[in-house]
Amino acid sequence: MGTNDQKRSLPHGLRLVALAGAAALTLTATLATPLDPAPRQARAADDGKKVLTVAVAQSVDSLSPFLAVRLLSTSIHRLMYEYLTNYDPKDNHAIPGLATKWEPSPDKLTWTYTIRSNSAWSDGQQATAQDAAWTFNKMMTDTGAATANGSYVGNFEKVSAPSPTKLVIELKKPQATMAALDVPIVPKHVWEKVSDFSEFNNDKSFPVVGNGPFVLSGYKADSYVRLKANKTFWRGSPKFDELVFRYYKDQDAAVSALRKGEVSFVAGSPSLTPAQAESLKGADDIQVNDAPGRRFYALATNPGAKAKNGEKFGDGHPSLLDQRVRNALFRAVDREAIIDKVFRGHAVEGEGYIPPRFQDYFWKPSADQKLAYDPAEAARLLDRAGYKKNGDGKRVGKDGKPITYRVLCHATDPNDKAVGKYLQEWWGELGIGVRLNCLDNVTDPWLAGKYDLAFDGWSVNPDPDFVLSIHTCGALPATPEETGATDNFICDKKYDELYARQLTEYDPAKRADIVKQMESRLYDLGYMNVMAYPNAVEAFRTDQIKSITTMPAKAGNIYGQDGYWSWWSAVPADSDGSSDNASSTGVVVGVVAGVVVLAGLGAFAAMRRRATAEERE
Amino acid sequence: MTADATPALVEDKQQTAAGPRVRKGSAYPRYLAGKVAGAAVSLLAVLVTSFFLFRLIPGDPVKTMTGGRQVSAEQLAAYREEFGLDLPLWRQFTDYCGKALTGDFGTSYQFRAPVVDKITEALPNTLLLTGTAFVLYTVLGIFLGTRSAWRRGGLGDRFNTGLALTLYSIPSFWLGLLLIIVLSVGIGPLPGMFPTGGMESGGEEGFAYVLDVAHHLVLPVVTLVAVEYGQTLLVTRSALLDEMGSDYLTTARAKGLRDDLVRRRHAVPNALLPTVTLIFINLGRTVAGVILVETVFSWPGLGGLFYQALSVPDLPLVQGLFFVFAAAVILMNTLADLVYPLLDPRVAR
């Protein structure tokens, strides 16, 4: 027996380890319940701090404002650093930021900015014009520092700071976007110590010195970004003590986190799906914000990729060079059906290039100009263009082969796939085949011009210069080997003339009129079929956020605003008992569940022991 | 003939008796050297493959990296020089191999940080998650597999194998989401008890931090264990069933040993070889993480990093991660090869 006991020691030990493991898990469950970041914690942590937690899915590419290009990173920079100007949350017009006023010289080539004297860096030093001049000059002279925002200084001749409150920017040629320089101004005394701007990610030493409404106080890759309120922010301190961006790589998990109260806000990427929005609409203490979006969702045709030097490349289908064919494709897309069936009503039917929320620049075609859904007219247009059906009912190209368009789509976007299926049906009835080419990385074939059509979409800024510029001939790559800023290789002389005029027109009304002419031209050309303006569908907990500023103020979005209005303005809800009650129930049930499981394990071990005892007997 | 035969038999017996000892002594180092050399060759092959394989992805890395932004020809040239893409392919290859051997896999395009830093940042997180799950599902799988085989056909066996097969066939992301809804958000009278995602709440320190991480660990570990333990259970059960008809077990029982001892001391050790293979293969896979589970629970590990690297594609990061994943599998397989002779000396002959 003694021998048997000795031999039993190892398995018994193993069993103990297994039991200990199971017990540890159970204990973790019960012990951890009080640690559970439940609603009460998001609202007010143990030390009384009010914390606003936002669920995000996108990784931070860099926390250096000279390198970051992703939406999350640049949004964080908006919170950390003041820009020269900001945008009014009511109507998007430029308002003071670090600069209190700005004016051009009579020859339109020199802009003078007055820098405010009441903005201090978080280490106590004064923010001055020298900081702004140093930031711009660094971007103009260091390719590493020009990585993210180099295009903003491309037309700058010279930048100087004659005094702490005076910044002077001299231009090579006039440009109307000088009140829309979305460049974070950094503290010279901190950043001049950086030796290599192409490698410095600004993510090792906290807090990071800034002068925005929040100060970056902690960061862990793909876990969280933590910012604390800047109590000395010139516009006034935020109402929440802390703002935390937490990672939820799975959108359904993020929605669950909102339901539970682990996060205060969720926006999805870029929007909640219709199903998620519907499921949240009836939930307690949750408000769904279904706001007009700032994006357009389009189908773009390859107009024949070429470089500035005239060299052609890519393999776009030649039939798409015919405007009648493009217009026929336009007319065979039922945009209403896309809004109803794909976006489930969470979008507005597309017309012009710029979404209606930017009222100054919004344009829509007249009744005569509109390419309304009309499959019969589409068929006639194709017939007239010489693309007739063969005996099999397929339209054939000039080479005698049936036409099948390759449509580039984003594998991660379910909308692309759904609309693609409709295109296969609608264009199939016209006799045109559609082959969806859904990829994780669409950039390579896109830049190489190896597609016929592509799902396209951009977020539009209050100043539309950027989204207009990507269709100019100047945005084409210099040679096929290089990269341009072009979206779809569109190059139209008339469009370019209008673009140049709007860029030098400093009168807002006249500029808006030219922009609308550009949109009209783009519409007629038929290279871009704007199918929808998807809504920004997002949700937040009303028991954590009492009020928050949307942009535009009336029926606008919260996440990804042009400015820091949402998080800066958010007011914490008063703590009440509702969520806490649910949470304390969780504690009780968690403890009870743990005790039951532990008791079960104990009983199991006792039974095992009795069984072996019986065996011994 | 008879007289001649006897010495021969004796000689044979002597050789047989002495044989394994002599051969074991001389064969194991050769066996070990062979396996280690094989592993080294495999690693070199992985190094070469990781360089050329991902260069088959069409497109220009610099264009991909700067896609959507206006970039001057000078800046493009600077990027190409910075990342060594202006060099001929053979120079890029020799540079890559030379640096990789010193642990330098270059700089990530998207994060502008050394690949090694990104990997070492995520590796401990993956090891914590999959390592904890690995220990639990291995112990659980062997324990239940042994019980099932020993009482094959019984209610417990049918329940165990049925449940294991069911859980094994459930997609891990679906099970994860289900657990989030039930145990994290709470359903009906059952309140939420666990975080919905992430590895930490942020801000905790010391023991509170350990508890916080443990709290976040529960659901992803439960998901992994539920999905993975079945495989170990089934392999252990099958191997043990093969052993159960053996004469030595009848002999052991005939000696009067308890059934429990016959199972643990005689049957199980002999049936462990296939399970050990599985354990080591799983251990190798552990490093690669479990992409879907890491995604559902927003666990900041290698799986998510690999997905991000592929979607750009971020060549240096993809190459570095591919090498780490492959090296882990090769290393574990080699370790398994080195352990086999200890379990069964015939393997090294």
Interface residues (C-beta under 8 A of the other chain):
Chain A: N4 K7 P11 L14 V17 A18 G21 A24 L25 T28 A29 L31 A32 T33 L35 D36 P37 A38 Q41 S59 D61 S62 S64 L67 V69 T143 A146 T147 A148 G150 S151 G154 S198 E199 N201 G218 K220 A221 D222 S223 Y224 R226 V244 R246 Y247 Y248 K249 D250 D252 A253 A254 S256 A257 R259 K260 E262 T412 D440 N441 T443 D444 P445 W446 L447 A448 A475 A478 E481 E482 T483 G484 A485 A582 S583 T585 G586 V589 G590 A593 T612 E615 R616
Chain B: I57 P58 G59 D60 V62 K63 T64 T66 G67 G68 R69 Q70 V71 S72 A73 E74 Q75 L76 A78 E82 T107 Q110 F111 R112 A113 K118 E121 A122 V135 L136 V139 L140 F143 F173 L177 I180 I181 S184 V185 G186 P189 L190 P191 G192 M193 F194 P195 T196 G197 G198 M199 E200 S201 G202 G203 A208 L211 D212 A214 H215 L217 V218 V221 V222 R258 D259 D260 L261 R264 R265 E294 T295 V296 F297 S298 P300 G304 L305 Q308 L310 S311 V312 P313
